[in-house]
Amino acid sequence: MYVIIDIETTGGRYNEEGITEIAIHKYNGHEIVDSFISLINPERDIQPFVVQLTGINKNMLRNAPKFYEVAKRIVEITNDCVMIAHNASFDYRILKTEFRRLGYDFQIPTLCTVELSKKLIPGLESYSLGKLCRKVGIPMSDRHRANGDALATIKLFELLLQKDTHKEIVKTTIKTGNQRDLSQKLLKILDALPTSTGVFYVHKFKGKIIYIGKGKNLKRSVNKLFLRTSTNMRKMQKEMLSITFEETGSKLIMQIKFYEEITIHKPRYNPKLNHKEFNFGFSNPNMILIDKGKDLSERSVLLIENNEFKGYGFTDLNYQITNIEILRSMISFNRYSNKFNNIINSYLQKEKVEKIIRF
């Protein structure tokens, strides 16, 4: 579980700043499940340049709660989570400073979307939140206000999770735990799974992926896996610590992602893939395939250029599809494109996607 956090402060001398606004969204990797957003009375002056940047002034904060009045809520919503923030070291330092003033040692594991973006979206001139979001077509509102920036960070984090083909983010956030009482563990895992289309990952100690599966109904597919009684499956169940999943919406992306992830991770309990590959071109050398997304407001997109499958992504904005430069920046590029030409061609012969844009 993650908490995406953004904080606005008074500015001033290092470690003497106070919080003026905080936004926290508890996020399970797929949707927001809890939120806390509040102005905070910092009980100290706000630097003039901060007032100009954020629009937050002392009159707005006169009746706002002081930090000690919201501290318990912050501890509760962040408990047992990984903190995600853009320039996480700053937000984490500010939180620890405020809690230290109350005599409480606040600690939480952190991931920084600046550092993740540099690794997963390399080569950009700037990794400031505003410029980065413009580059990948993420809309922003209420810039330099806690909730506006936090919501943009969630969208950015979703994109980074999608681009993280080696699953390093997920692996670092899976905790260790005992593997006793297997039946209760399986029931808890099943209860958390959706009935939507996607790919799932079975993890062992320290997050290592030992099996990858897929299905039009994730809950049903994992349940079938648990019912298998072969020696290998029983071994896998004993090693299993947790299951994560990625919804795809589109059955085509489900198939591509399944083969792609097995090629990358080579999980020990998956049988060896045996699928033919060929270099035949597509009916049109340049096209964008648009199909179902992970929810009703979203669409999946696959980019094909010069008879080569480039990659896929998800969008809820039309201009992210029609602007080819933005589309290129937001999709997850596929390193094994020729291997999947046959999957895409076979799918298009049997199934329909919602829309095809030729360019």
N, C-alpha and C positions, 0 to 999 in steps of 0.2 A: 504494500500500500504506500502511496506517495502523498505528500502534502506540498502543493505548489504555493509558495509564499512570496509576496512582494511587500516591501516596507518603504514608507516615506518618512524622512527624519527632519529634524530642525536644522541640520548642518551644524557647523561649529568645530571645536577642537576634537581631535581623535579621542574616542572613548568617553566623550562628554556629551554626545548627541542624545536626543530623545526621540521617541517615535511619535509621529503625528497622525499616521494612518497605517493600518495593516489589513491585508487581505490574505486569507488562507482558504484553499480549496483542497479538500481531501479527495484523492483521485485514485481509482483502482486500476489504472492503465487503460480503461475503456470509457469511464464516465465519472462525473463528479458525484460523490455520495454524501458530502457534507461541506458546509461553508461557514466561515466566520469573517465578517467584514465590519470594520469599525474605525471611526476617527478616534484618536487618543489625545488626551490632554497631557502634553509632555512636561508641564510644570517648569518650563524654561523658555527663553526667547527663541523665536524662529529667525534664522538668517534671512535678510531681505532677498537675496538671490534665490533662495528656496521658495519663498512666497511667490516670487515672479514665475518660477519654473512650475510649481505645482498648483498654484492658486489657493493653497491652504493658508489661512491667516489665523491669528490668535482669537479673533471674534468667533470663528467657526468652531474653535476648540474649547470655548469657555464652559460649555455644558457637557462636553464629551467625557467618557469615563477615563480615569487615570489608569496607568498600566497595571497597578496591583489589583484593580477591580476586574480586569479581564484575564489576568495571568492564569487562573485555574482553567478557564475555557481553552486557552492556547495549549496548555499542557495536555488537556484531554483530547483535543482534536489532532494533536501531533503525535500522540502516544503510539509507539510501535510502528512508526512510519519512517520513510526516507524523505528528507527535505529536498525539494527541487526549487532552484531560484536562478535568475539570470544575474551572474556575479554573486554566487552563493556565499562566498566568504564574507561579503559585506553584510548581507541580511542576517547571516548566522552570528556574526560578531555583535551586531546591534541587539539581537535577541538575548544572547548570553550576557551582554552588558546590563540590559534591563533586569534580567532575572538575578544577576549577581547583586544588584542594588537591593533586591528583596531577600538576599541570603540564600538563594536557590541555585544549584549547579545544573543548568539546563544543558542537556546533551542530546544530539540527534545526528545520525549519519546524513551526509549531504551529497548532492550531485549538482554540478554547475552546468547550466545550458550554454554558457559561453564556451567552456572547455569542450563539452560534447559537440557543439556546433563546429568548432575548429577542426575536430577530428572527422566528423561525418559530413560536413559541408565545407570542405577545404577551399582555400584560394580566394576568399572574399577580402575586400579592402577593409571592411569594418564589421565587427561583430556586436555592435551596439544593438539593443533590442529593436529599436525603430528601424534601422537600416537593414537589419537581418530579416525582419518580418516583411519589409517591402520587397526584398529580393526574392523571397519564396511565396509572396502573394498572400500573406496572412494579414487580414484587416485589423486595424487597431483603433480603439476609441478611448477617450479619457487618458491620453498619454500623460505619463508622469503622475498618475493617480494609481493608488495601490491596486484596486480591482481591475482597472483597464489593463495595466501591465501584467497582472497575474493571469488574466484570461488569455492574453496573447502568449504568455509563457506556456500555458497549457497546450495551445495549438502548436507551438513550436516543439514542445516535448513530444506530442503525438507524432509529429513528423520525424523527430530524431529516433523514436522507438521503431518507426517503420524503416528508417534507413539503417538501423543497427542490425545488419544481417548476421553478425556473429553473436548477437544476443548478450553482449557484454553488460549492458545496462541491467537487464533482467537478472543475469547471473549474480551481479554484485548485490542485488537487493533480496535475494532468496536467503533466508536465514537457516541456520542449522537447527536440528530438532531431533528428538528421539523417534524411533520408528516402531515403537510398541503399539499394540492395539490397532492392527492394520484395518480392521473392518470399520472402526470409527473414523479413521483417517480417510478412507475411501468415501464414506458417506459425506463427510465434510467437504471434500473436493467436489463431489458430484453436485452438492447443493449450491455451490458457487458458480457452476457452469451455465452458460446461456443455451438456448435452443437454436441459435443462429448458425450460419455457415462459417466455417473457418478452419484453422489449423491449430493443433494443440501440441504441447511439449511436455514430456515427462522428465523431471529433474531429480537428480540424486544429490548427495552431499556436496555443498559449495556450488550448487547450481548447475553442475554438469548435465547436459542433455543426453539421455540414454534411449529415448524413443520419441518419434514424431508421428502424429496421426492427423487425419483430416476427416471432415464430414459435413453434410448439409445440416445436420443437427449435432452440435458439439456434445451436448449432454448425453444424447443417445449413443454417439460414437465412443465416448469414454466409458460409458456403462458397458458396452459390448466388450471393450478391451478388458475391463475388470472381470468379466465373466469367462474369459479364456482360461483354460486349465493346463495348457502345455507347460513343460518344464521351464522354458525360457520366460514365459509370461509370469510364472510364479516367482522366478528369480527377480524379474524386473519389478514386480509389485513389492517385494521385500526391500529392494534398494530405493524405491521411490520415496522422495521427500515431499514433492509438491508437483502440481501441474499448472502451467500457464497456458494462455491461449491468445490467439489473434483472430478477431472476426474479419472476414473478407467481403461479406455480402455477395460478391460475384463468385459463381462456381468456377469460372475460368481462372481468376486470380488464386482461388483456393488450390487448384491443381498445380499452377505454376509455382506458387509459394511452397507447396508440399515438396515438389521435386527439388526446388532450389535449396530449401533448408536441409534436406537430407544430403545433398551434394556437398554443402558447406560443413555440416556438423558430423556427418557419418556416425549416427547414433548406433550403439552396439547391438540393440535389440530389434532394429529394423532389418528386414531382408534386403539384400542387394537389389538396387533398381535395375530393371532391364527394359529400357525403352529405346526405340530407334531414334536416330537423329539424322536429319538431312538438311541440305542447304537450299531447298526450293524456295523461291520467292513467294510473296503474298499476291493476292489478286490486285492489290494496289500497293506500290512500294512505300508510300507515305500516308499514314492514316492514324487517327486516334480512335480507339475503341472505348465507348462509354457504356457502363453497365451499372448494376445495383451497387450501392455503397453499404456501409455498415449500419446506417439508419436511413430513415425516409428522406432526410434533408441532404444526404451525401450521395456522391457518385464516385464510382471507381473509374480510373482511366488507364489505358495501356497505350504506350507510344511506340509506333513503328516508323522508322526512317530508313530510307535507302534499302528497303527489303530486309531490315534487321530489327528485331524486337529489342527496344532500348530499356524498358522498365515499366513500372506501374506505380500508381499512387492513388490518393483519395482527395476529393475536393468538394466543398459545398458552395463554391463561387464560380460562376460561369467564366469570368475573365481569367481565372487560373487555367482554364482549358483553352480558350481562344488565343491567349498570349503564349506563344511557343517557348519563349525564353523563360517565363515564369514556370511553365509546365516542366521544362527540362530541370529546373532547379529543385522542384518539389518531388519529382518521382524518385523511386529507388532504382538506380541503374542496375541492370542485370549483367553479371560477368559471364554468364553461361548462355548468352542469347541464342546461339545456334542450336543448342540442345533442346530449346523449347519451341522452335518454329513448328515442329510437328504437332505439339500439344495445341498450339493456337489454331493452326490450320484445321486440325481434326475437330476441334470444338466448334469453329465457325461453320463447318460443313453440317454439323448436327444440331447446333443450338443457335439462338439469336441473341445478340446483345442489344441494348436499348437504342444505341445510335452509333453510326460510324461517320467520322469527319475525315474527308480526304483533302490533302493539301499538297 
